[in-house]
Amino acid sequence: MDIMSDLSFGQPLGLLDTAEFTPWVAAIFSWIKLFDLSRITLEYPVLGHLARWLTPQALLDDQELHNRSVRDRVDLRLERAEKNDGQQHPDMWHYVLKQPEGRRLDREDMYVNASLFMLAGAETTATLLSGLVWFLCRDPPRMEKLCGEVRGAFGGEDEIGMAALRELPYLAACVEEALRLYPPLPIGPPRQVHPDGNIICGQWVPGKTRVAVAQYTAYRSPLYFKDPEKFIPERWLPDTGYEDDRRDVVQAFSYGPRNCIGKNLAYHEMRVILAKMLWNFDFEVCPESEGWINQKSYTLWQKNPLWVKARSIR
């Protein structure tokens, strides 16, 4: 959240300073459950009034807190731009405001996009990294192999960067395997079939039907993967006995021209954060988190705290 707030608005939220969620961040994790209710009313409009009646007021209050916090952040960023306060580094709004008249977002569109930045840009990356750390902690040989690759590739932490991390195949394989076993979106975002209809997986689907891929189910299917329930990063590497896996099935960032616009940013964040964590610390999962992976999902995973022991090696 701190990283995404800094990228979006030029200022972090200060979560690392307090080690606690702000009311805004806590509200984000709470009201995200409303997404599933919204999907129900989209598919079955007749249930709309019933769904609204059944929605706990606390979730609606959290939604309003999130919307208000987003508006306040955008307004504050625009005020700083008007005062020309000397932004220390370019953020997303730096580029938004550089657009010529006619292409620049109006304020309401800024609010909507800022909300999306904070939700899609922060929570999904945090989810994937949490899951990957859990898988690695439960598999010491693979954790040791990844630590060896990261720690052997650099002479110092300041060398860890985007270009260098692309040259670490086992790091990339671990990220892909975590996306397969623990996709941040267990069910992909829906798409609407062309009005003329289309054939999908050999079946005729009428026009304007909303379709989606159950990513969690597909990624663990024995139809596509050998040892589908096991954490095996080697399946993403050549000559490891997993060449028949359908790796193209894994599309955690969706697929096509409307896939996730932040895909490259997310990959860079995940690699840099994980590499710097492993450069500085050894990790061990605590007994309290042995069953951490067993979670409910309301659009996103409802994560419990992941307790690990971190031992500094520097």
N, C-alpha and C positions, 0 to 999 in steps of 0.2 A: 504493500500500500504506500509506504514511504517513497519507494522508487517511482511508482506510477504517478503519485501526486507531484513529485519533483519534475518528471518528464512532462506532465500535463500543464501544471500551473507555475512551475519554477520554484516551488517550495514544498518540502516534505511535510508530513503530518506530525512528525516528532514521536512516532511510536517507539522507536528504539531508545529514545531518551527516557520515556516513562515505563517501558515494558508492559504497557496496558493499552487496550483498545480505547480509542475515543468513542463517545456516544455515536458518532457518525459511522465509524467502522463496525461497531457492534450492530447498528441498525441494518447495515448492508447484509450482514450474514443472516439476519432475522427475516427481513421482508423478501428475500430472494425466493422464499417458499410461495409467494404469491404468483410466481411465474407459472407454476403448475395449475393453479386455479384459473389463471388467464387462458391457458391452453384448453382447459375443459370447456370454458364458456365460448371459446372460438370454435370448437368442434360441435358443441351442443348449445346454441344460443338460448334455447328454451330454458336452460338451467342457470342462465345468467343471474336472475334475481335471487335464486336459491343460494348460489355460490357467494354472492355479495352478503347475503344475510348470515351465512355460516362463517364468513371470514372474521377471525378474531380482531377486535379493535386494536389490539397491541401491534399487529402486523401492519395495519393501515397507518398507525401512528409512526411506526418505523419507516414506512415508505415515504411519508410526508417529511420526516426528519432527513432522510437521504436526499429527497428532491430539494429541500430548503438548503441543505449543506452544499449541494452542487451549485445551486444558484449563487450562494454567497461566495464560493471559491471563484466562479467565473467573473462575478461582478468585481471582486477584489483584484483579480488579474487585469481586468480591463481598466480599472482605476490606475493601477501601476503603469499601464501602457500610456494612458493619457498624461500622466505626470512625467513620463520618460525617465523612470527612476534608475535606469542603468541595469537592466536585467543581467545577471552574472553569466548566464549561459542560455542559449536558445532553447525554448521549450515548444510544445506543440502549438500553443497559442501565438508564439512568435511567428510561425509560418501561416497560421490562420489569418492573422491580422495583416500580413504582407500581401494578401490577395487583393487584386484590383476591385473596384466597385463593380457590382454585378455578379461577381464570383464569391464574394465574401459571405460567410454565414451570418444570418441575422441572429439576434440574441437568443431567441427561443431555440433555434437550431444548435447554438452553442451549448445551451443547457443540456439538450438531449445527447449530444455527442460527448460532453464531459461526463455524463452519467455512464455512458457506454465505455469510455476510456477506463474509468475507475472499476467497473464491474468486470469487463472482459480482460482488461490489461493486467489486473492485479490478482484477483482470486484464482484464475485458472493457472497461472504460473506458480503461485504458492501451493496450489493443490498438487500439481505434478511433482514439484520438488519434495513435498512432504511424503508423497507416496514412494518416490524413488529412494529417499533416505531410509524409509522403513524397509523396503525390499533389500537394500544393500546391507543394512544392519543385521538382517536375518540370514544373510548369506556371506559369512566372513571371507571365504576364498575369493569371491567376486569383488567384495569391497577392497580386499588387499590388492587385487589385480588393477582395479581402477585407481586406487591411491598410488600405486607404483607408476602407472602411466602418467598421471598428473604431476606427481612430485619429481619424476625423472625428466620431464619435458622442459622444465624451466629452471633458470638459475636464481630467480627471485620472484616475489609476488608481483612486482611491477611489470614483469614480462607477460603476465596472463592477460591476453586480449583476444579480440574477435578473430583475427586471422590465424593466430597460433592455435586457438582451440579447435578450429576446423580441421586441424591436422591430427587430432586425437581420435582414432577410430573407435576405441573401446568406450570412451566418454559418449560419443554419438550413439553407439549401440545401446548403452544403458538408458539414455534418454528415450530412444525409440521404444525400447521394451517397456519402460514405465508408461509411456503413452498407450501402449497396447493393453497392458493389464489394468491400468488405472486412468482411463481417459477422463480429463476434467469434466467433459460433458458426456455422461453415460448414454444419453440419447441425443443424436445430432439434431441440429436445428431443422425444422421442416421446410420443404420446398413445395411449390404448387405446380401440378402437372399442367402442361400446355392445354389451352381450351379445347384443342382437337383430340386430346388424349394421347397416350403413348404406351409402348410396351416396355415394362420394367421386369427384369429377371424372367422373361418369357411369359409374363402375364399382362393382359390388357388392363390398363388403368384409365378410367374415365377422366375427361378434362376437369381441371380445377380441383382435383383431389389433392389433399395435402399428404405428402409422404415424407418419411424420415428413416434413417438407419439407426437401429439399436446398437450403438457402437460397442458397448460393454459386452453384449451377447455375441456380436459378430467377431470381435477380436479374440474371444476365448473359444471359438468354435473349432472342433476337430476337423471340420470340413476344410479349414484354411490353414491350420497350424498344427504342427507336431508338438506334443507335450504342451497343449494350449494353456493349462493352468499354472505352469511353472515359469518362474522368472529366469529366462535364459537369454541374456544379451547377445550371446554368440550367434543366435539365429539371424542377426542383422549383419554378420560378417561372412566372407566367402570361405568355402571349404570347411564347414563345421558340421555337416550332416543335416542342415536345415534348408538346403537349397530349394526344396519343393514347397516351402511355406509360401503362402500368398501374401507377401508383405505389402502389396499394393492395396490390400483390403483396409489397412490402417490409414485412415484419413482423419486424424484427430482435429485438424483445423478446417474440416469440411473440404469440398472439392469444387473445382471449376472457377469461373470468373467471379463468383460471389463467395469465395472462401475467405478465411479470416485475414483481414488486412494487416493484422499485427503478427503474423506467423513468424517472420524473420526476427522481429524484435523479441518475441517470446523465446525462440531458440537461443538467441544470444544471451538473454537474461538467465535462462536456465543453465547454460554452460558456464557462464562467468560466475554466477553465484555458487554453483556446486563445486567448481574447480577451486575457488578461493576458500570455501569451507574445508575441502579435503586437503588443501595446501597447509592449512593452519591447525586442523584438529583431527583427532581420531574420534569416532562416534560409536556408541553402543546403546542399543535400545533398552529402556528401563522395563521392568516387569509389568508396570502399570499399563504399558502400551502393547503388550503381546498380541492382543486381538484388535488392534487399532484399525485394521483394514476393513473390518465388518461394520459398514456404515449404511445409513439411510441416504436416499437421494431425493432432493426436490430441485430438479433442474441441475443443480450442482451437488456435490457430496456434502453431507452434513458432518464435518470432521470434528472429532474430539481432539483435545490437546495431544500432540505427539511428544512424549517424554523420552529424551535421550540424554546420555552422559557425553559431554564433549570434553576431551582432554587436549590441552594445547601441546603442540609438538615443536613450537618455535621459541 
